[in-house]
Amino acid sequence: MFGTKRELMVIALRDTDAVADELREALATADERDRPGLERAAALLARTAAVPDSEIRGRWALRRITAAGYTGPADSVHAIKTLRQAEPGLSLASAVQLSKEAATLQAAGSSHA
């Protein structure tokens, strides 16, 4: 199969379920001194777990694009090229999708990647 490029699947990996289980176990045996901190940690984890995968991918792409020195629109041709240079395994289709997700964050002012 000459001339074909393998498509790299880009997924967001999370381990929040395992961390949530650990927090629940800690809360079950926590004393009154530790309980407020563990409850706060559980709330933060729940908020983080609720973030859509597209936002996680967009944050990642935006970090890679800006780390490479590009500061313009995240969905521009130059940004896509920068992303593919930073991550050579990305196909054009993946890079375009990631740059769109990054641009959505950029437009919302959520570049706190």
C-alpha positions as CSV (number, residue, x, y, z in Angstrom):
1,M,0.0,0.0,0.0
2,F,2.2,2.8,-1.3
3,G,1.2,6.4,-0.8
4,T,-1.1,5.8,2.1
5,K,-0.5,7.4,5.5
6,R,-1.7,5.6,8.6
7,E,-4.2,7.6,10.4
8,L,-3.3,8.4,14.0
9,M,-6.3,8.3,16.3
10,V,-6.2,11.1,18.9
11,I,-8.0,10.4,22.1
12,A,-8.2,12.0,25.5
13,L,-7.1,9.7,28.2
14,R,-8.4,10.1,31.7
15,D,-8.0,8.2,35.0
16,T,-10.6,10.1,36.9
17,D,-12.7,7.0,37.9
18,A,-9.7,5.4,39.7
19,V,-9.0,8.7,41.5
20,A,-12.6,9.2,42.4
21,D,-12.7,5.7,43.9
22,E,-9.6,6.5,46.0
23,L,-11.2,9.7,47.2
24,R,-14.4,7.9,48.2
25,E,-12.5,5.4,50.2
26,A,-10.5,8.1,51.9
27,L,-13.7,10.0,52.7
28,A,-15.3,6.9,54.2
29,T,-12.7,6.8,56.9
30,A,-11.7,10.4,57.1
31,D,-11.8,12.3,60.4
32,E,-13.4,15.7,60.7
33,R,-10.0,17.4,60.2
34,D,-9.4,15.8,56.8
35,R,-12.9,15.7,55.5
36,P,-13.2,19.3,54.2
37,G,-10.0,18.9,52.1
38,L,-11.1,15.6,50.7
39,E,-14.5,16.9,49.9
40,R,-13.0,19.8,48.1
41,A,-10.7,17.4,46.2
42,A,-13.7,15.3,45.2
43,A,-15.5,18.4,43.9
44,L,-12.5,19.5,41.9
45,L,-12.2,16.0,40.4
46,A,-15.9,15.9,39.5
47,R,-15.5,19.3,37.7
48,T,-12.5,18.1,35.9
49,A,-14.1,14.8,34.8
50,A,-17.0,16.8,33.3
51,V,-14.8,18.6,30.8
52,P,-15.6,17.3,27.3
53,D,-12.9,15.3,25.5
54,S,-12.8,17.9,22.7
55,E,-11.8,20.5,25.2
56,I,-9.0,18.3,26.5
57,R,-7.7,17.7,23.0
58,G,-8.1,21.4,22.2
59,R,-6.0,22.4,25.2
60,W,-3.3,19.9,24.3
61,A,-3.2,21.1,20.7
62,L,-3.1,24.8,21.8
63,R,-0.2,24.0,24.1
64,R,1.7,22.3,21.4
65,I,1.0,25.1,18.9
66,T,2.0,27.9,21.2
67,A,5.0,25.9,22.6
68,A,6.3,25.9,19.0
69,G,6.1,29.7,18.9
70,Y,3.0,30.2,16.9
71,T,0.6,32.9,18.3
72,G,-2.0,33.4,15.6
73,P,-5.3,31.7,15.1
74,A,-5.2,28.1,16.1
75,D,-7.1,26.9,13.1
76,S,-5.0,28.6,10.5
77,V,-3.0,26.7,7.9
78,H,0.2,27.9,9.6
79,A,-1.1,26.6,13.0
80,I,-1.9,23.2,11.4
81,K,1.5,23.0,9.9
82,T,3.1,24.0,13.2
83,L,1.1,21.3,15.0
84,R,2.1,18.6,12.5
85,Q,5.8,19.7,12.7
86,A,5.6,19.4,16.5
87,E,3.8,16.1,16.3
88,P,5.0,14.3,13.1
89,G,2.7,11.3,13.6
90,L,-0.4,13.4,13.2
91,S,-2.3,13.1,9.9
92,L,-3.6,16.2,8.2
93,A,-7.1,15.2,9.2
94,S,-6.2,14.8,12.8
95,A,-4.3,18.1,12.9
96,V,-7.1,20.0,11.3
97,Q,-9.6,18.6,13.8
98,L,-7.3,19.4,16.8
99,S,-6.7,22.9,15.5
100,K,-10.4,23.5,15.2
101,E,-10.9,22.3,18.9
102,A,-8.0,24.6,19.9
103,A,-9.5,27.5,18.0
104,T,-12.8,27.0,19.8
105,L,-11.0,27.4,23.1
106,Q,-9.0,30.4,21.8
107,A,-12.2,32.1,20.7
108,A,-13.8,31.5,24.2
109,G,-10.7,32.9,25.8
110,S,-10.0,29.6,27.5
111,S,-6.3,29.3,26.5
112,H,-5.4,28.5,30.1
113,A,-4.2,25.1,28.8
